[in-house]
Amino acid sequence: MAARSTNQCTDGYRLEAQENLSPGLYVHVPFCASRCTYCDFHVASLRIPVVRDYVTALVDEISSHFANGFQPRTIFIGGGTPSALDLASWDKLLATLSKYFKTDLIEWTIEMNPESIDANKIEIALSHGVDRISTGAQTFDEKGLSLMGRRHDARRVFEVHQLMAELGVPRTSLDLIVGWPGQDHESVIADLEAVAAIDPDHVSLYHLSYEQGTWLDAMRSRGVIDPLLDETCIELSRQFLEGLSRQGYQRYEVSNLYKRGGESLHNLNY
């Protein structure tokens, strides 16, 4: 895997100079092809007529905020699965944000899931000014991916990061989860090796939580799955953090690490 960052973050926006980043704009795209087993976010089924009505409503709201003088410095589009939008809706939403807000932006992030990323969507995003893509890998362990209800396999994560490198995505981030049932030290080693191969500018490392109403919580309550002991989760988390540190990542928030100036400027608004 030869994918390497083309990070273009300048020193003027480094971590030590973040006093006046606000305001930031978060845009929620709630649609998913299926719900992950740990997810308790507000999500909706991926039905194209509903998706297009929602994007039209977003466009109207964005236009209204612009008319009232709102100008964000950062944009973060999350979900849900923003990359699950059909191509027309994807272009419409990004074109609207670009039309009104691109001039003053210092960072524009969009979340994409590996199974719904393709060259067309990346090229459209770049053409409108998106300069940071966050990919929800969660793990490179196939058993873990299946347990968490992810729709991609490990190979696909490598493929999309290679594609992003080829298309010149300026900055990339990778999401990982620690503490899923069955995770062990060997799995963490494999995840760390994958991170080293992909070499993103940013890693988000989230602890799995059993939220009420999720499939994982229901299976835990029925005794179908055995959650890891707290001590094991701590050990695995420490292993992740030490391994990422050896790769040059610095921790700047509880769940976020960066290198090469790749910290999320949007996160620093909070």
N, C-alpha and C positions, 0 to 999 in steps of 0.2 A: 504494500500500500504506500503510494508515494504522495498522497494528498498532503499538502502543506499550506499553511495560512498565507494569504496575501494581505495581511493586516496593514491597514493604512492609518491607524490612529496616530494623531500627532501629539507631541508633548504638551501642547496647550490644553489638552483635555485629559491629562493624566489624573490618577487617583488623588494626588495631593492638591488639586485645584478645582474642587467641585462645589464651591460655595453657592453659586447662583444658577443651578441647572433648571429649577422649576420654571414654568410648569411642564409637566409631562402628560402625554395623552395615552391612555390605555384603551384599546378597541377590542371588545370581546366578540369572538365568532363562536357561537355555542354548538355548532353542528359537528357530529361525529358519525362515522359509518357504523361504529359499535362502541359500547362503553367499556373502558378498561375495568378490571375487576376491583381495583382499589379506588376508583374515581367517585368522589361525591360532589363534583362541580356541577353547575347548572349547564346541562348539555341537552341537545335536541336531536332527533333523528334527521338524517341527511335526505331531505325531500326537496328536490330542485325548485318547485314553485314556492315553497316556504323560504328556502334559502334566498331566492331572488327578491321576494318581498322584504325580507329582513335587510338585505344589502341596500335596497332602495330606501328603506327607512333610515339606515345608517347614513347614507349619502345626504338625505334631507337634514339629519341632525348635525352632521359635520358642517354643512353649508350654513346652518343657523349659528353655530358657534363661531365660525369665521366671520359672519356678518356682525356678530357682537364683539368682535375684536380679539378673540382668543387666538394665540399663536404659541404652540408648544415648541419646546427645544428638543424634546425626544418623543418618539412614538414607539409603542410596543403593541403588536397585534398578537393576542393569545386566544386560547380557547379552553375547551373545544379543540377543534382541528382546523385552523385557518386554511391550511393547504388542501383540505377536502372540498373547498369551494370549486364549483365548475369554473372553467376558464373565463367565461364572460363576466361572472360575478367577481372573480379574482381581479380582473383587469379594471372593472368599474370601481371597486372599492379603493384599490391602490391609486388609480388615476385621480380620484376625487381628493384623497389625502395629499397627493403630490401637488395637485393644482392649487390648493389653499395653503399648505403648510411647508412645502419643501424648502423654501428660501431660508428660513431661520433654523432648520434642523441641524443638530450636531450628531444625532444618532437615530436610526430607524430600524427596529428589530421586528422580525416576524417569526412566529413559531411554525415549523413544518414537521409533519410526521413522515418517516422514511417511505411508507407505502404510497403516499400521495404527493411526493415530490417528483417533478419531472423537469426537463430542460426548459420547456415553454414557460412554466410558472416561475422558474428562477430568472429567466431572461426578462420576463415582464416585470418582476419585482425589481430587478436591477435597473431597468429602463426608467422606472418611476422614482428611484432614489433610495430604495431599501439597501442598507449597507451592512446588515448583520442578520444572520439566519441562525436560529436555535433549533436543534434537532432532538426529538424525544427518542433517544436510544433506549434508556432505562437499564438495560443490561445486554451483554453479548452472549449470555447463556441461554440456549434454546429452551431449556426447561423453565427458566425464569420468565422468559418472554411469553411462553404458553400460559403459565400460571397467572400472569398479570393481564392476560387477554390482549396482548399486543398483536397487531396485524402484520408485522414485518418479521423477517428473520435477521440474524446478525450480519449476514453477507450484504443485505440491502443497505445497512448503515454505512458500510465501507463504500459501496457503490455511489451513494448520494453525496458523500463527502468528496469522493474523487471527482464527481460531476461538478460540485460547487467550486473545487479548485480549478478545474478546466475552464469554467465560465467566469472566474475571477471574482467570486464573492469576497468582499474585503475582510469580513470578520465572521467567525463561526463560534457557536457554542454547542455543547453536548450535555444532555440531561442523563443522569444516572440515579438509580434507586438502590439504597442499602437497607438490608433487613428483611428481604422477602423470604418466605418459608423455603427452606432447603438451600439457601445461599451458604457457601462455605469459603474457606480461604483460597481454594483453587479457582473458584469462580471469580473472586476479586482479582486474583493475579491475571486471569484472562481478560477481565475488563480493563485493567491497567495497561496491559499489553496493547489492547485495541485503542485506548486513548493515545498511547505513545505513537502508534502507527498513523492514526488520523491527525493528531497534533492540532486540536482546536485551540483557539485563543482563550476559551472560557469553558469551565466545567461547573455545572450545578449538581450537587450531590444531596439528594433528598432522602430522608429516613421514611420508610414505609410506615404508614399509620392505618389502623383499622377503623375506618369511619363508619358510623352507623348508617345502615341502608345499603352498604356496598356488598358485592358478592363475597369478597374475602372475609368481611366481618361475619356474614351469615355462615360461611363454611367454618370459621373459627368457633362460632357459637355452637354449632352442631358437632364439633369435634372431628370434622373431616380433615382439617389441616392443623398442624402444630406450629404456632408462631415461634420464632427464635427467642431464646432467652435474652433478657436485656443485656446481660454480660456479653453474650455472643455478638449482639448488634454493636455494642461499644467496641469490641475487638475488631470487627469487620470495618467499622467506620474509621478506627485508628489506622488500620491497614491501608484503606483507601487514601486517607489524608497524608500519611507518610509516603506512600507511593507517588501521589501527585506532587508532593513537595520535591521529591527527587527528580521529577520531570521538569521542575522549574515553576510550578504553579504556586501562587501566593493566595492565601485565604483573606478575603476582604469583607465577607459577610458570613453568617452562620453556615449557609449552604452553598456559597459561591466562591470560586477560585479563578484566578486569571494569570496569564503571562503575556508578555509583549504588549503591554498597554491595553489588554483586551477586556478590562472590567466593563460591566454594563453601566453606562451612564444613566440609563433609565432607572435601574435599581437604586442608584445613589440618590435619587429624588426622595426616597422614602425614609 
